[in-house]
Amino acid sequence: MLYRLEPVWKKSVVDIEHWSKVIEGKKLWIEREVGWRWGHCTFQSEEVPNIDLEGNQVFYIFEELEVEDYECDDGCWESFNFYDTTLLTEEYQEEIEMMGYGELEEDGWVHEDTETVFSGPLKLFDENGNEVKTKPESSSN
């Protein structure tokens, strides 16, 4: 069955892009975080998935599910995290913060990976649009 998962609250979808660039023989890393007002993903499962929908957890959708489709809408913020700024002047960091995806690539940055995060609580729907309630299995210690 096809399921659709989405956050309950707006501004609860974040893409965290990991970028690298070699400068003066040293590989540097930056993170570009893009926040979205709305988003959802769809995935197939033969059984009702065991997802904690009620919690305020962070849910990495591509790590937790076999996502078939992911859509987000209405980007509302963007921020950068710089690691090891010894070779990145403040002026260059400000330039990077003004760059979009294509401009980062043109400047020599390599997109290494993206993590997509939904922040809970979450809503789950079946392929007929009916909301599905689940309870996570309790783990024994």
N, C-alpha and C positions, 0 to 999 in steps of 0.2 A: 504494500500500500504506500502511496505517496503521502508524505507529511510536510507540513509547512511550520517552521519555527520562527518566532519573532519576539523581540522584547516588548514588554508592556508599555514602558515609558519611552517617550521620544528622547533623542540624544543619547541612546544606549548602544549604538553601533560604532565601532572604531576599527579602522584598518591601520595597522602598524607596519610600515614599510621599512625594511632594513637595506641600507645602501652602503657601498664601499667604494673607495678610490685610493689608488696608490699615489702618494705624493712624496717626492724625494726618497723613493725606495721603501716607504713605510705605508702599510695598508691601514687606512683610517675608516672609521665607521660613523654613520649618522642614522638616526631613526626619524622618519617623517610620520607623524600621527595625523590621520584625517578622520574627523568625527562627522557622523551623519545623523540627521533627525530621525530617519526611518530606515529600516532594512529588514530583510527576511531571507531565509534559505529554504530550499526544499530538498528532501532526501527520501529514499526508499527504505522501508523496513517491513519485514514479514510479521513482526510482533510490535505491540505498542512500545515505543522506546522508553527506556528507564532514565528519564531526565528530571532533575530537581527543578521544577518550574517555579516554585515559591521562593526560593532563596535569592539572596542578593549577590550571588556568585558571579564570577567572570567565566564565561563559557567560550572557549576557543573552538569555533564551529568546524574548521577544517581538520582539527586534531581529534575532535570527538565524534564527528559524523562523516559519512560518505556523501558529501554535498553534491547534488546534481545541478542546482542553480542557486546563485546568490545575487541579490539585487539590493542596492541601497539608493537613497534618494535625499536630496537637499543637504549637501555638505554645509556644515555650519562652523567648523573650526579646523585649523591646521596648526600644528606645532612641530618643532624640531628638537631633538636631543643630540648633542654633539659629544662624542667620546674622544678623548685625547686631543685637545685643541691646540697642542703645541705647534702644529703646522697650519692652523687655521686662524688667520687674523680675525679680529672682531668685524672688520669691514667685509671680509669674505663670508663670514657666518651670516651677516645681514643679507648679503647677496643670495646666499643659498636659501634663506628663509623666504625670499621672493620668487624662487624658481618653482615651476610646476614639474610634473613627472618628465615630460619631454625635455625640458630645459636642463634638468639634472643629468639626464642621459647625454645631452649635447655637451655638457661641461665635463664629461668623463666619469660621472658616477655610475656604478653598476647596481642595478636593482637585484638584490640577492634573494629576498624572501618577503612575503607579506603574511602577517597573522591577522585574522579577523576575529574580533571579540564582540560578543553580545553580553551586556550586563543585565542580570536578572532583576526582578522577576521576568519570566518568559511565558509566552502563550504558544500552544501547540494545536494545530488543526489537522484533521484528516483530509483526504482528497475530496470529500464532499463539503468541506468548509465547516464541519462540526468541531467545536473546541474539545480537546482531549485532555483529561486530567490524569496525571501520573504521580506516583510516589516513588522516590528512589529506594532501592533495597537497602536495608540497614546492614552495616558491616559488623561482623563480630570481631572482638579483640582477643 
